[in-house]
Amino acid sequence: MRRLEPKSESASIRAAVIGVGAMGKQHARIYNDLPGVTLVGVADKNMQAAQEVARRYHTAAYAGFHDLLQHEAPDLVSIVVPTRLHREVALAAIERGVHVLVEKPIASTEDEGAEMIMHAHARGVKLAVGHVERFNPAVIELKRRLALGELGRVFQIHARRLGPFPARVRDVGVVIDLAAHDLDIMWYLIGAEVTRIYAETERRVHTEHEDLLSGLLRFADGTVGVLDVNWLTPTKVRELAVTGERGMFLVNYLTQELYFYENETTVHGWDTLSILRGVEEGRTIRLRVEKKEPLRAELEAFVDAVVGNKELPVTGEDGLRALRLAHQVVEAGREHKIVTLDTVQS
């Protein structure tokens, strides 16, 4: 494994992208733009797609990822291939001592994800998972305000992630592809583990997997999570509402906006008088958020973690937790039963 020197004007980290479909192209664009980073190559089984990206960014194109890893010897790589290929490609990169960022979900199965984590630890390389919503500036600001106690005790966190069916997704359903984002964000914001899951799922358009989810989660601290996720809505919706003692925060992921809906009657301890009075509508405040492309922030953090040997913002273990919860949501929907988690998730 190449030893990395501290980032400087003359230092250049060698980055590569494996898989240059719609998302992979964006990884290539950002690596090409990042200071101190050189995009040394891209790979895709569709050689024409690889060549188009390579010409745009004046880099090398490969049809096979093994050839890219061997000939270009990158320091780090983004893996943006179909989920079923994550394990194979990631292990090949890890074996060569290359730091890996794999798009979510981490793998097709929990066993595959655990194997990737084990090999990364053994080889001494970093394994990041692309839960990009953690890098949305509105989510970061919400996390900061929750940590300060501005909402008081949190009662409910409600995710709405709706939109049309994406033809590109065939190997997983809406829970793994979309709800995994919200499962990760809920854990990230609340900091408590899920103890109970119930879900209803339907398959209306997708040929093999669910494309609609209505789910309920119970967290160890008493917070209730609500998941409203589908590929059946003709307009794209990406929202997160967090309701608590002092009101409600609302995040619009798409516009990177954060609102606070104030509870006019401040509730202290929810005593008898407070319960009788209920809550009253107060001010609606649009909070200041410095906008930034989440994927760029994610890749900057990945590069910085590699260069500075820092902790990753989203680790392989984080990705495995989200995948495990997503599979349990799928099970709850398929079996029409409540799934109780007897042990603390890790």
C-alpha positions in Angstrom: 0.0 0.0 0.0 1.3 3.4 -0.9 2.1 5.6 2.1 0.4 9.0 1.9 2.2 12.2 2.8 0.3 15.1 4.3 -1.7 17.1 1.8 0.2 20.0 0.3 0.3 22.1 -2.8 2.6 19.5 -4.5 0.9 16.4 -3.1 -1.5 14.5 -5.4 -3.7 11.7 -4.3 -4.4 9.2 -7.0 -8.2 8.5 -7.2 -10.2 6.2 -9.5 -13.8 5.4 -10.1 -15.2 1.9 -10.9 -18.6 2.1 -12.5 -19.4 5.3 -14.4 -23.1 5.2 -14.8 -25.3 8.2 -13.7 -23.8 8.3 -10.2 -20.2 7.2 -11.0 -19.9 10.1 -13.5 -20.5 12.5 -10.7 -17.8 10.9 -8.6 -15.4 11.3 -11.5 -16.3 14.9 -12.0 -15.7 15.8 -8.3 -12.4 13.9 -8.0 -11.3 15.7 -11.2 -12.2 19.1 -9.5 -10.7 18.5 -6.0 -7.4 20.2 -5.3 -4.6 17.8 -4.5 -6.4 14.9 -6.2 -5.6 13.4 -9.6 -8.2 11.2 -11.3 -6.0 8.5 -12.7 -8.6 6.3 -14.3 -12.2 5.1 -14.6 -13.5 1.6 -15.3 -16.8 0.3 -16.6 -17.8 -2.9 -18.4 -19.4 -0.5 -20.9 -16.1 0.6 -22.5 -17.8 3.4 -24.4 -19.1 4.9 -21.2 -15.7 4.7 -19.6 -14.1 6.3 -22.7 -16.5 9.2 -22.7 -15.8 10.0 -19.1 -12.1 9.5 -19.6 -12.0 11.9 -22.6 -13.9 14.5 -20.6 -11.5 14.4 -17.7 -8.3 13.5 -19.6 -7.7 10.2 -17.8 -7.4 6.5 -18.6 -10.3 4.2 -19.4 -10.6 0.5 -18.6 -13.2 -2.1 -19.3 -12.0 -4.2 -16.3 -11.5 -3.0 -12.8 -8.6 -5.4 -12.2 -6.7 -3.7 -15.0 -7.4 -0.3 -13.6 -6.2 -1.3 -10.1 -3.0 -3.0 -11.5 -1.9 -0.4 -14.0 -2.9 2.9 -12.3 -2.3 1.9 -8.6 -4.8 4.4 -7.1 -4.6 5.5 -3.5 -8.3 5.5 -3.2 -11.3 4.4 -5.3 -15.0 5.0 -5.5 -17.0 1.8 -6.2 -20.2 2.7 -8.0 -21.3 -0.6 -9.5 -24.5 -2.6 -9.0 -24.9 -3.8 -5.4 -24.4 -7.5 -6.3 -20.8 -6.6 -7.4 -19.8 -4.5 -4.4 -18.1 -7.4 -2.5 -16.0 -8.6 -5.5 -14.8 -5.2 -6.5 -14.2 -3.9 -3.0 -12.2 -7.0 -2.0 -10.0 -6.7 -5.1 -9.2 -3.1 -4.2 -8.7 -3.8 -0.5 -6.3 -6.6 -1.3 -4.1 -4.1 -3.2 -4.2 -1.7 -0.2 -6.5 0.8 -1.9 -8.8 2.8 0.3 -12.4 2.2 -0.7 -15.6 4.3 -0.8 -18.5 2.0 -1.8 -21.9 3.4 -2.7 -24.6 2.3 -0.4 -25.8 -0.3 0.4 -22.5 -1.7 1.5 -23.2 -5.1 0.0 -26.0 -7.4 -1.0 -25.9 -9.3 2.2 -24.8 -8.7 5.8 -22.3 -11.5 5.5 -20.7 -9.9 2.4 -20.6 -6.5 4.2 -19.0 -8.0 7.3 -16.4 -9.8 5.1 -15.5 -6.5 3.5 -15.1 -4.8 6.8 -12.9 -7.6 8.2 -10.6 -7.5 5.2 -10.3 -3.7 5.3 -9.3 -3.9 9.0 -6.8 -6.7 8.3 -5.2 -4.8 5.4 -5.2 -1.5 7.2 -7.2 0.4 4.7 -10.3 2.6 5.1 -13.7 1.4 4.0 -16.3 4.2 3.7 -19.9 3.8 2.6 -21.7 6.4 0.5 -24.6 7.4 2.8 -24.6 10.8 1.1 -27.5 12.3 3.1 -25.2 12.7 6.1 -23.4 15.4 4.2 -26.5 17.4 3.3 -25.9 20.8 5.0 -29.5 20.9 6.3 -29.0 17.6 8.0 -25.7 18.7 9.5 -27.4 21.9 10.9 -30.3 19.8 12.2 -27.9 17.5 14.0 -26.1 20.5 15.6 -29.4 22.0 16.9 -30.7 18.7 18.2 -27.4 18.2 20.1 -27.9 21.6 21.6 -31.3 20.5 22.9 -33.2 23.1 20.9 -36.1 20.7 20.3 -36.1 19.2 23.8 -37.1 15.6 24.0 -37.6 14.0 20.6 -41.0 12.2 20.1 -41.0 11.2 16.5 -38.9 11.3 13.3 -40.8 11.0 10.0 -39.1 10.4 6.7 -40.8 10.9 3.3 -38.8 9.7 0.3 -41.0 9.4 -2.7 -40.6 9.5 -6.5 -41.0 7.7 -9.8 -39.5 4.3 -10.5 -35.9 4.5 -11.6 -35.3 2.1 -14.5 -31.6 1.8 -13.4 -32.5 -0.2 -10.2 -33.1 -3.9 -10.7 -31.2 -5.8 -8.1 -32.8 -4.3 -4.9 -36.1 -2.9 -3.8 -37.1 0.5 -2.5 -36.2 -0.4 1.1 -32.5 -1.2 0.3 -32.1 1.5 -2.3 -34.0 4.4 -0.6 -35.1 3.6 2.9 -31.5 2.7 3.8 -30.8 6.4 3.7 -33.4 7.2 6.2 -32.6 4.3 8.5 -29.0 5.7 8.6 -30.1 9.3 9.2 -32.5 8.4 12.0 -29.8 6.5 13.8 -27.3 9.4 13.2 -29.7 12.0 14.5 -31.1 10.1 17.5 -28.1 8.1 18.5 -30.3 5.2 19.8 -30.7 1.7 18.5 -33.9 0.3 16.9 -35.7 -2.2 19.2 -38.9 -3.0 17.2 -39.9 -2.8 13.5 -43.2 -3.2 11.7 -43.7 -2.6 8.0 -46.2 -3.0 5.1 -44.6 -3.3 1.7 -46.1 -3.7 -1.8 -44.8 -4.5 -5.3 -46.7 -2.6 -7.9 -44.2 -1.7 -10.7 -40.9 -3.5 -9.8 -40.8 -7.0 -11.3 -38.9 -8.6 -8.4 -38.8 -6.4 -5.3 -41.0 -4.1 -3.2 -41.6 -0.5 -4.5 -43.7 0.8 -1.6 -42.9 0.9 2.1 -44.9 2.1 5.1 -42.9 1.4 8.2 -42.8 2.0 11.9 -39.7 1.9 14.1 -39.3 2.0 17.9 -36.0 3.3 19.2 -34.5 2.4 22.6 -35.0 6.0 23.8 -38.7 5.9 23.1 -38.6 7.8 19.8 -41.0 6.6 17.1 -39.7 6.4 13.5 -42.0 6.6 10.5 -41.0 5.6 7.0 -43.0 6.6 4.0 -41.0 5.5 1.0 -42.0 4.5 -2.6 -41.2 4.5 -6.3 -44.8 5.2 -7.2 -45.1 9.0 -6.8 -44.9 11.1 -10.0 -43.0 13.9 -8.2 -39.8 13.6 -6.1 -40.2 14.3 -2.4 -37.3 14.1 0.1 -38.3 15.4 3.5 -37.6 14.6 7.1 -39.6 15.9 10.1 -38.5 15.7 13.7 -41.1 16.4 16.3 -40.4 17.1 19.9 -41.3 19.1 23.0 -40.6 22.6 21.6 -42.0 22.0 18.1 -40.9 20.5 14.8 -37.9 20.7 12.5 -38.4 20.0 8.8 -35.7 19.3 6.4 -36.1 19.5 2.6 -33.2 17.4 1.3 -33.6 18.6 -2.3 -33.5 22.4 -1.5 -31.2 22.0 1.5 -33.7 24.0 3.6 -34.3 23.7 7.3 -37.4 25.0 9.0 -38.5 25.2 12.7 -42.2 25.2 13.5 -42.4 26.5 17.0 -44.7 25.3 19.7 -46.0 28.6 21.1 -46.8 26.9 24.5 -43.5 25.7 25.8 -44.1 22.3 27.4 -42.1 21.7 30.6 -42.2 18.0 31.5 -45.7 17.5 30.0 -47.4 17.9 33.3 -51.2 17.7 33.7 -51.8 21.4 32.9 -49.6 21.2 29.8 -51.4 18.2 28.6 -54.8 19.8 29.0 -53.6 22.9 27.1 -51.9 20.9 24.4 -49.7 22.7 22.0 -50.3 25.9 20.0 -49.0 27.0 16.7 -46.1 29.5 17.0 -43.6 31.0 14.6 -42.3 29.3 11.5 -38.6 30.1 11.1 -36.5 29.4 8.1 -33.0 28.7 9.5 -29.9 29.7 7.7 -28.0 26.9 6.0 -24.9 27.3 3.9 -25.6 25.2 0.8 -23.1 22.7 -0.6 -23.2 19.7 -2.9 -23.5 16.7 -0.5 -21.5 14.4 -2.8 -18.6 16.8 -3.0 -18.6 17.1 0.8 -18.7 13.4 1.1 -15.7 12.9 -1.2 -13.8 15.7 0.4 -14.3 14.0 3.7 -13.1 10.7 2.3 -10.0 12.2 0.8 -9.2 14.1 4.0 -9.7 10.9 6.1 -7.3 9.0 3.9 -4.6 11.8 3.7 -4.8 12.7 7.4 -5.4 9.1 8.6 -8.6 10.4 10.3 -11.8 8.6 11.3 -14.3 8.2 8.5 -17.6 10.1 8.8 -19.5 7.0 7.6 -17.7 3.7 8.3 -18.2 0.2 7.0 -19.9 -0.6 10.3 -22.3 2.3 9.8 -23.2 0.9 6.4 -23.6 -2.6 7.8 -26.0 -1.3 10.5 -28.2 0.4 7.9 -28.2 -2.7 5.7 -29.1 -5.0 8.6 -32.0 -2.7 9.5 -33.2 -2.5 5.9 -33.2 -6.3 5.7 -35.3 -6.5 8.9 -37.7 -4.0 7.5 -38.1 -6.1 4.3 -38.6 -9.2 6.5 -41.3 -7.4 8.6 -43.1 -6.4 5.4 -42.8 -9.9 3.8 -43.8 -11.9 6.8 -46.5 -9.4 8.1 -45.1 -9.5 11.6 -43.4 -7.3 14.2 -39.6 -7.8 14.2 -38.2 -7.4 17.7 -34.5 -6.8 18.0 -33.3 -8.5 21.1 -29.6 -7.4 21.0 -27.9 -4.1 20.5 -27.1 -3.5 16.9 -23.4 -2.9 16.0 
